[in-house]
């Protein structure tokens, strides 16, 4: 049996070396070479070409090499086998670092002071609201969202969360479903999106959602942080809300199309921070170790962990 590395955009030989060291008895094959399709029992994928996983009669499981799995469901010919996502403590910590950093940047008005520095302007209005008076709303209460929420609470922020189905979390209030969205947005000064991309969430960060955010907060207007998936946001609506003043600022790590086009106004908008989809990069050694451990579990007759529900898309 063998492991097939099916990826685009990454250096496949680096990944082969990692997996071969961790699974020395298992042949590691790639899409770019001849291999016995009957021998492939496992696939590790990142944006594999459409249909390239078809015709693997003994395939037992597919592993995503990144935290998201929407790239897998983009393949309309994806085999019907169990799919496992990456749950990596290192990746979770990196995401929380990013979320805390940018919440603090908005809290402490860092973009404003950068502009003042460039203008050599000493502003006598140096008042700063306290974190406890700023309401952060997290959309998505999985591993990433819960960890970020806990760390934001350590900094003193007033945190709530929203998820598609009800969740009870010790220490802060939660909202759920369409019926909970209005109340959640109305008490949110900084909206943080860590939702997975599914047919239901595509384009959810739109004019309607942004118009529902709190306008009475201590920051003078609401802010958006999207470190989830670019397909969640409608960039034209974000720009319109910024121009209208209903959104005071945005930090965007993901985009509708990547890399972000040079002509996009997001690059130059004074109230937008752009980062190149690096909020929480998967550390290759850690990801390969996690997937190899999963394969060893299956080979030992143990159940697969972190299995994706195809009906929900995550």
N, C-alpha and C positions, 0 to 999 in steps of 0.2 A: 504494500500500500504506500501511497505517496501524498505529499502536501503540494498543492498547486498554488503558486503565488500569481495572482491575477490583478495587476495594478497598472495604472497609468500615472505619469507625472512624477514618479519616484524612482530612485535608482534601485532596480530590482536585485542586482548582484549583492548590494549591501545587506538587503533583507535575507537573501539566500544564505549568506555567511552566518548571520545571526541565528536563523532557524536551524541550520545544519549543526551548529555548535550545541544547540539545545536539544535537538532530536537527531543524534548521530546515527541511529539505526534506520531512519526514515529518508527515502529519496525526496529531495526538494526540487520541484520542476517549475518551469515558467511558461507563460504563453508564447514566448518567442522561440521555443525549441520544440523538437519532436518528443512526444512522450506518450505513454500508454494511457489512454483515457479511462480504461477499465481499472487501472491501478489507483486512480485518484479517489481517496476517501475524504480528504479535507481540502478546503479552499480558504486562503487568506486574501481578502479582496480590498482594493481601494479604487473605486471608479473603473471597474473592469469594463471592457468593450461589450456592447449589447450582444447578448446571445452567446458569449464566449464560454459560459458555464454549462451550456446545453450539451447533451450527449455524454454525460459522466454517469454511467449506470450504477456505480457503487458509491456515489457521493453520500457522505453521512452528515456533514455539517459545513456551514459557511461561517467564517469569522470576519467581521469588519475590522480593518486595521486602524480605524479612527473611531471617535466617540459616536459619530452619527451613523445612521444606517439608511438614510434616504437615498444615498447613491446606489445602494443595492436594489431598492424597489423601483428605481428608474429603469431597470432592465425588465421589460415586459415578458421575457422568457426565463426569468429566474427560476431555478429548480425549487421544487417544494420540499425542502429539507430544513431542519432546524438552523436558525441563524442566531449567532451570539454577538453581543456588542462588547466593547471594551469598557470595563469599569476599573480605572487605574487611579490609585490614590495620588500619584504624582500629577496626573492630568487634573484631577479634582482640585488639588491645592493651587495649581497654576491658574485655573479659572477663577478661584476665589480671590487670588492676588489681584487679578485684572479687575474684577467687579469692585472690590474694596478700593483699589487705587482710583478708579474713575468716579465712584461715588464721593470719595474725598476730594477729588479734583473739582467736582461740581459744587460740593459743599463749601469749599474754601475759595471758590471763584478763580481758579488758577488761570483759565483762559483770559479773563479780564486783566489780571495782573501781568500776564505775558504781553498783552497789547499795550498796557501802560508802560511797561519797561521799554518796548520798542519806541514809544513816543516820548520817553524820558519824562513821564508824568508821575508826580508824587500826589496821590489822591488822599485827601484828608479823611474821606469816608472809608474807614478801615474796619467797620463793624462786621462781625462774622456770626451767623447763627450757629447754635450748638447742634451737634448731630442728633441729640435726643428730640429736637424740634422738627426734624426732617423725616418724612415718611417715605420709605423705600418699599416698593411693591415688586415682588419677584414673580414672574410668570414662568411656571415650570418648577415642580417640587420633587425632582428626582435627586440622584446623588449630588449633582452639581449645584442645584438650587438650594438644597438643604444645607450643604456645607457653606455656601456663600452667605446664606441667611444667618447662620450661627456666627460667622466672623464679622458680619456687619453689626450684629447685636453687641459683640465685644467692643466695637468702636462707638457704640451708643445709639445707633440709628433705630428709629421706630419702624420695625419690619413687619410686613404681612406677606402672604403668598396666595397665588391663584393656581389652580390646576383644573384639568378638564373634569376629573371625577373627585368627589370629596376626599379630603385627607385631614386627619387630625394630627397636629404637630404640637408637642409641648413647647410652650414658651412664646408662641405668637399666634395671632388669629389667621385663619385661612378662609378663602372664598373658593367657590367651585362652579363650573359650568356657565352657560350663558346667563343664567339667572343671578349669578354672583358677580359677573363682570362689571356691571354699572357701579355697584358699591365699592368694589376693589379699586377701580380707576379713580373714583371721586375722592379717595383718600390717599392718592399716590402722588408724591412730588418727584420722585425718581423712579421711572419704570425700567426694570431690568428684565430682558427677555432671554430665557434659556430654554425655550420650548423646542421640541423636535419638530422637524418639517414633515408634515403629513398633508393629505388633501384637505383636512379640516383647518389646519393652521396656515396654509399658504396665503400670503397677503393679509394676515390678521392685523399687522401693524399698519393701519391705514387711517384715512382722515377721520372716520367715525371713532376709532379707538383713541386717537390723539386728542380729539375734541372733548373726550370724556375725562381727561386727566384733571387733577385739581389745579385750580387757578388762584387759590387762596393761601398757598404755602409760604414758608419763610424764605424760599429761594427766589421769589418774585415770578415764578412760573415753573412749569414742569420740564424735566429732562428725560431723555431716552438713552438707554444703553442696550444695544443689541449685540450679544456675543453668542447667539444661538445659531441661526441659519439665515442666509441672505434672502431666501425665498419667503421668509416670514414678513418682510417689509415691502411696502410700496414706496419707493424712494421719491417719486414725484409728490406724494402726499406728505412725506417728511419735510421736504424742501418747502412746500406750500405752508405747512404749519409753522416752520421757522420764520418764513417771510412775514406771515400774518401775526407772529408773536404769541400764538397759542402754544407753541413749543419753544422753550428758551434755549435749549441746546441739545446736542446729541453726540454720543460716542458710538461709532459703528465699526465693528470688527469684521462684519460679513456683509455681502452685497448681492443684489439680484443676479449680477454677472461678475465673475471674477477672472482675472484681476479687474479692478475698477477702471473703467475707461478714462483715459486722460481728459476727455472733454466733460466728464461729469462735474457738475457744480458742487458736489459734495467736497471735492478736493480743496476748493478755495473759499467755501462758506465760512465766515468768521466764527460761527457758533457750532461748528462740526469738528470733531476729532476723528480722524480716519486712522485705523490700524490694519495691517495687511493679513487679516485672518490668522492672527498669532496669539489670541487671548490664552489659549491652552493647547499648545502643540503636543502631540503624542511623542513621548520619548521612545525612540525605536527599540532600544534594548528592553525597556519595561513592557512594551506592547508585545514583543516577540516572546518574552518570558511568560506573560499571562496566557497567550494563545497556546503556547507549548504545554503549559500546565493543564489547560482545558483538554487538549488532545490526549494527554496522558490519563486524565480522568476518564475520558470516553473509552480508551483502550483498556482501562482497568474495570470497566463496567459501571462506573459511577455516572450520575446524571450531569448533563451540561448545565453550566451556570450562566446567568445573565442572558437568558433566552428572550428573543424579540417576539412580540405578539404581532403577526402579520396583519391582523385585522385593525390594530391600532397604529401600526407603522413604527413602533418603538418598543 
